[in-house]
Amino acid sequence: GGGTANMEFEALTGMSASGFPAQLRVPYQMVVPNYASFPSAVAWAKATGHRAVALHPFSTEMYRRRDVYRAFGFDDFLYDRTMHAPTRIGHDAYISDASTFGQVERTLRTEQAPVFMNVVTMQNHMPYAGRYDDPVDVTGPDVHLLPDAGQYVRGLEHTDAALRDLVGSLRRLDEPTVLVFYGDHLPGFYPRSVYDENGEAAMHRTPFFVWANFPDRAHTADPAPALTSKAGTVVSPTHFVDLAAERAGAAVTPYYALLTELRRQVPALEGRTAVGPDGTPVSRGHLSHRARRLL
């Protein structure tokens, strides 16, 4: 659990947080704001004619995002006070995913130039207690240790509905669009018994998918297929942009070409542990010579 800003840092820069010293826990707060500009996917998007927009329906100061987005080169930063028609679901709730995704749709349809968007939602953030009047019933031997689970899952259901509407809207959008959707981490309320039952690796994985509203230009497969984590694919957020580019059949910079090659050898990194091409964890010292060279 935790590490929201590190997942976002990896996704936008293609740099693994595991490459920093252990004392440097949050690059967003401790590194990026010290630079007038910082290399990221934003620069590549703008160089290819996109307007770069960040959206976070909360405070601009969380993880110093205002400073970070400025260094990354975003053209605009939409937040809780500048969004169009923000709404909330439940008691003492954060801005809903439905209105956040509605802002995404509005931005894509009103901007004249193609848009690159980075969206960080808030609806399902803790605290969960008492948020919904109709929490999902949770059963199991340790249900007394999971008082917030029913509230959290009800929030996921609201997100599912909002995501379904977003994908439906993107299907009807004339402009070719790629959507990368991922979770930063699981909620922190699971008891030790759940970790023991599932294993540490599973408890540090979240679902993701890469989807586009046009046929796969890389593999000429069925129209609009999605790469999802259900297929057993394990990747670090460092590879979300090169996955999106691959899905779109887009030409990439040398850096993202390097990341694509790295993904085929070392698709995921966490501390001193890596995931090999077959999806199994391996220490960095036991990687192939080519994998170590790429790293």
Salt bridges, closest charged atoms under 4 A:
GLU8 OE1 - ARG65 NE 2.93
GLU61 OE2 - ARG66 NE 3.47
ASP67 OD2 - ARG64 NH2 3.23
ASP67 OD1 - ARG70 NH1 3.17
ASP75 OD1 - LYS46 NZ 3.08
GLU111 OE2 - ARG51 NE 3.12
ASP133 OD1 - HIS91 NE2 2.82
ASP134 OD2 - ARG154 NE 3.63
GLU157 OE1 - ARG154 NH1 2.32
ASP184 OD2 - HIS185 NE2 3.81
ASP196 OD1 - ARG192 NE 3.22
GLU200 OE2 - ARG192 NH2 2.70
ASP216 OD2 - HIS219 ND1 3.30
ASP242 OD2 - HIS239 ND1 3.21
ASP242 OD1 - ARG263 NE 2.63
GLU246 OE1 - ARG263 NH1 3.41
GLU246 OE2 - ARG264 NH2 3.46
GLU261 OE2 - ARG264 NH1 2.67
GLU261 OE1 - ARG290 NH2 3.04
